[in-house]
């Protein structure tokens, strides 16, 4: 399974950390490949709530890097998780306003009828 994990700027970085820790420990053995993207505010909230820079063995993309493979439906990613998901990110996803990589990837998931 190819999975995109996006961390947005909502309060709740411990939820994202718990998911990422689990995927780092068990994902590879379960056949899960993870690509990771943080919004700018997502990184700020992470540092504020958890006190450290996030470090994971996943391929990490900048939120403005539209060359990420999951920005296109032809890359065949299976699912995407936005955790935590801010109200602003949710609204942009719901209305198809893809001003950043998180929004674009979510648009692709919806367009391709994949899990989001």
N, C-alpha and C positions, 0 to 999 in steps of 0.2 A: 504494500500500500504506500502510495506517495501522498504525504500530508504536508499542508502549509499551516504553520502556527503563527498567528499575528497577535502581538501584544499592543493594545491601544492604551490610551491615557486615562482610563477609568481607574478608580480605586479598586484594588483587588489583586495586586501583584502577587501575593502569596498563592493565589489560585493558579496563576500562570506558572509560577515556580514549581508548584506541585506537579502539574502536568508535564512540564519540561524535564523535571527530575525523573519522573516515571519513564518518559520516552527515552531519556539518556541511558537509563539502566536496563530497560526491557524492550525498547523499540526495535533495535537491530535484530535481536533474537526472534522477534515476532514478525520480522519482515517489513517493518515500518521504516520508511525513509522520510526524514523531516527536513523541511526548509523553514527558516525562521526569519521573521521581519518584525521590527519594533517601530512604532511611530515615535516621533521625537518626544512627545509627551509621555508615551509609554515607558521610555527609558528614564525620564525624569521621575515619574511616579515610582518605578521600580527602585531607583536609588533612594528615594525618600522613604518608602515603606520597608525596604529590605536592607538598605545601607551598603550595598555592594553592586559592582558592575556585573551584569549577567554574563556568565561564561558557560557555553555549551558546545558540544562537539558537532553541532549541526551547521550546515551551510547557512550563513546569515546574510541577509540582503538589506541594503539601505532602502528606506521607504520611498525614495524618489527614483530608484533604479528600475525602470520599466523594461530592462533587458532580462530580468529574472524570468526563468522559463515558465513559471506559473502565471505570468501575466498574459499568457496565450492558451487558448483551449487545446491547441495541438500538442501541448506538453503532457497531457493525459494525467494530471494529478487527480487523485481520488476524492479528496476532501480538504476542507479548510476549517480551522477553529480560530475564532477571534476571542481571546481570553486575556484579561477582562475586556468587555466591549463597552466603550463609552457611548452615551446617548448620541453624541455627535457622529461617531463612526457608524452607529446603527442607522441613523437617519440618512447619512450619505450612501450607505449600502442599499437601503430600502428604496431610495430615489435614483439610484444609478449614477451618483455623482462621484466619479472616480478621479479625484484630484491627486491621489497618491497610490502607491503600490498595494496597500491594504485594500483600498476601494476597488482598484482594477482587478485584483485577484478574486475578490468577492463577486464582482460582476461576472467574471469568467465562470466561477463555480455555478452561479445562478443560470447563466446563459447555457451552459453545458449540462444543466440538470444534475449537478454533482452535490454532494453533501456539504452544507455550510452551517 
